[in-house]
């Protein structure tokens, strides 16, 4: 509710949506999905779906953990079941930090090595 009220006075960006989705993705997935779809409508998560080498792909770059969890649930529950013919494989790109400077990756991984 607080986030919806804030939308009236502030123009949220992807960072704002990611933070809120981190808080609500697991405990309230239906609310998270509604918010994530609003973020998509606002152009905050562009081009998350495409085909790569004949397989459907979900690209989670720029998604926080909660945003990525929400996007993956949406994709697996709504989009993938509707695909015809059924694909043999699915591709999910997580963007785990290979392109980030090493110090930023260490911070994202709690100071230790990722993986």
N, C-alpha and C positions, 0 to 999 in steps of 0.2 A: 504494500500500500504506500509506503513512504517513497519508493522509487517512482510510482505512478504520479504522486503529487509533485515530485521534483521535476518530472518531465514537463510540467506546465510552465516552469519558470527558467529552466536550464536546458540548453541543447546538449544532450549527452553524446559522448563519442564512444569509440570502441573500448577504450580503457574503462569507462564508466560501466558499460554493459558487461565487460569481462568481470569486473569486480562484483557486480550484483549476481551474475550467473555463478561465480565461484561460491557465493553464499547460499544460493537456492537450488542448485542443480540436483544434488543428492536428496535433500529432505523434501523438496517440492518440485518434482520433475515437470508436472503439468504447467506450473507457473513459469518455470525456467524455459520451457518450450515456447510459451506465448511471448516471453521477453526476447528470446533468441530470434524468433520469427520477426518481431518488430525491428530488431537490429538489422536483419537481412533486408527488410523493406526500406530501411533508412540507408542502405548501401554500406553498412559497417562490416559485413562479412560477404564481400563479393566473390563470385565464381568459386563457390565451395564444391560444386559438382561439375564433373566433366568425365569424358571417356579417355582412357589411356591404354593403348595397345589392345583394344577390343574389350576392355573391362571397365565397369563403372568405378569412378574414383571420387573419394571425399577428401578434400584438402583442408586440413585444420590449421594451416599457418595463420597466425594472428589471433588464434583462439586461446584463451586461458584454459586451465584444466576444466572448470565448470562449463565454459562455453563449448569446449570440445566434447565433453560428455553429453551435453544437451544436443549438439549437432549430430553426434553419432547415433544417439537414441532415435532422433527424428529420422535420420537416413535409413537406419535398419528397420524401423517400425512402419514408416510411411512410404519411402521412395523405393527401396530395394524390392519389397514384395510386389510392387506394381510393374516391375521390369519384365518385358517380354521380348525375346525368350529369356528364361532364367540364366543369369550369368554363371559361368563356371568358377569365377573368382571375383573378389572385391578388393579394391585397393584403398587403403586409408593412409594418408600422408599426415603424420603428426607434427612435423617440424620440430624435432627434438633439440635443436640448437646448434647444429653443425656450422651454420653460417654466422653465428654470433662470435664476438671476441671471447677468448678463453676465460677472462675474468668474469664476464657476464654469465657464461655458462656455469661456472663454479657457483656463483651466487644463486642461480636458478636451481641448482642441484644441492643447495644447502651447504655449500662450501667444499663438498667432496666431489669425486668423479661421478659422472652420470653413467647410467647403464648398468 
